[in-house]
Amino acid sequence: MIKVACDALGVSGGWNPAFGLSSHLGSKPRWSDAISAFVPAELPSTMTVAGAAAGKMTLHEALVDGASAGLVAAVTAGFKPSIVDIPRTSDEPASMKPFWRSKTSRRFAFVDLQNDVTEEDVVLAAREGFRNAEHLKRYTTLGMATDQGKTGAIIGQAVMAALSGQSMTEIGVPRARPPETPVAIAAFAGHHRGKDFRPYRRTSGHRWAEEQRAVFTEAGQWLRAQWFPREGEKDWLETVSREAATVRNAVGICDVSTLGKIDIQGSDAGVFLDRIYVNTFSTLPVGKARYGVMLRVDGFVMDDGTTSRLAPDHYFMTTTTANAARVMQHLEFCHQVLWPGLDVQMISVTEQWSQYAIAGPRSRELLRGIVDKTFDIENTAFPFLAASSVTICGGLPARLFRISFSGELAYELAVPARYGDSTIRLIMEAGGPSGIAAYGTEALSVLRIEKGHAAGNELNGQTTAADLGLARMMSTKKDYIGRVLAGRPALIDPNRPALTGFKPADRKQRLRAGAHLFAAGAIISPDSDEGHLTSVAFSPALGCWVGLGLLKRGPSRCGEIIRAHDPVRGADVLLEVCSPVFVDPEGARLHG
């Protein structure tokens, strides 16, 4: 090996041009120079390719390249190199030309053995216009196996280059993924923790809410405004009470974009919904919305919400924020597994629509200045539970639903998400003369508790439709998910805890959700437990705390005084059992 190095450097017999070295080292090179010329500064720690495998095609090139690699290997291993003579040879003609495909063969020619991609698949991709490397990969699955295209994909790209008249450089190389490209464990663990593991989702109106100094809370996967504090307000309760009172007396706006939204279409969409909901939707007129309740197979309530019929074969479903993904999964299972023969298609459009609840006695007055004049939104033409496509602000497509979670005259206005931010700014500007105020989830909760509307605390997976006072909605003329098991003796027992309203006997006392309910003179023990408070709020309309809860035989016990025991927070309050509807039980405001 030293002899090879010396020959190359001119130590003996001149230098060999095959090494590509010059005589810049001087006329009397040293032995150390000979070795250092072949040994790189950083010795390799991996395999070294030499000879024909490295593209040295003539015998002389292969011998010299092999000797060079051997010298490096010896020095790397810590051995003292020995002298090796390289035989003198004459260079025979040599050339390389790639051979990618046989144009005369009539048999299957595989270019990717792992995914069984053939030459014909590449030809078809070229014919269909999928000539880019990434398009070719996805159209044919070429290079999607464990080698990530480092073998067969090269042949496929060459075939595509020949078919399209491009170079392989122009065709490009598809992106390789693990295991071809290793990924450190830290790359998986580093960002998958805390909020990087479950990032927040924000509505289109989030930036506007930030500008209003909103206090946010997590709702399912989303961030929602809890309340909007103003200067001079001493605490959150004062802020929330103001927001709720504004809705009752003027008009308020709440961002409800986080509600699950599912677009359902097909000639059998109505039949499908009849089997999902306890009540009937196939008879719902076009342009109307209806409140619906769906059960699990075991007969317990899964979710509730409104579904509107926009056309004979087109429905628009809304779900609770927390259950949106679960409901979508349920619908897909029912369609694909239980009733695959039904002509129905569905897709989640939660992110596609921004939706705002506009509630209060002056809400129609506000909307008159936003909805285009060609659409009549007066009470006769657009009554409670009406639903329609409209345009706003001179032609912007939107949907208007006359539904109410607050019990007031109310609407929900939906616009494409890209217009969500500008729409809420426009509504606030138009509502200035009406005394509009934004309200968050806390005020929304106050309003719904005052009206006795069940929500997440009551839909806890352990309640039936009858428990929530919705037994009359359960159709006896059709079948639906959960109908049979909802009739089990334990689920129709009249002693089951049912939705009931509560006021403190001493109106100055505060109620707390989670407190357990006992008869007034009962001993506090698990055996005498009769239910619990599910939701409480301070009611600005009544001037005291009110609550909803589940109480044994609750609806038949109105006027009775019972006890709310809260050992965790050290509270013990006497309650008056009452109707869960605290405000406007006749619904006059709702239909006004």
Secondary structure, 3 states (H helix, E strand, C coil): CHHHHHHHHCCCCCCCHHHCCCCCCCCCCCHHHHHHHHCCCCCCCCCCCCHHHHCCCCHHHHHHHHHHHHHHHHHHCCCCCCCCCCCCCCCCCCCCCCCCCCCCCCCCCEEECCCCEEHHHHHHHHHHCCCCHHHHHHHHCCCCCCCCCCCHHHHHHHHHHHHHCCCHHHHCCCCCCCCCCCCCHHHHHHCCCHHHCCCCECCCCHHHHHHCCCEEEEECCEEEEEECCCCCCCCHHHHHHHHHHHHHHCCEEEECCCCEEEEEECCCHHHHHHHHECCCCCCCCCCEEEEEEEECCCCCEEEEEEEEEEECCEEEEEECCCCHHHHHHHHHHHHHHHCCCCCCEEEECHHHEEEEEEECCCHHHHHHCCECCCCCCCCCCCCCCEEEEEEECCCEEEEEECCCCCCCCEEEEEEEHHHHHHHHHHHHHHCHHHCCEECCHHHHHHHHHHCCCCCCCCCCCCCCCCCCCCHHHCCCCCCCCCCCHHHCHHHCCCCCEEEEEEEECCCCCCCCCCCEEEECCCCCCHHHCCEEEEEEEEECCCCEEEEEEEEECHHHHCCCEEEEEECCCCEEEEEEEECCCCCCCCCCCCCC
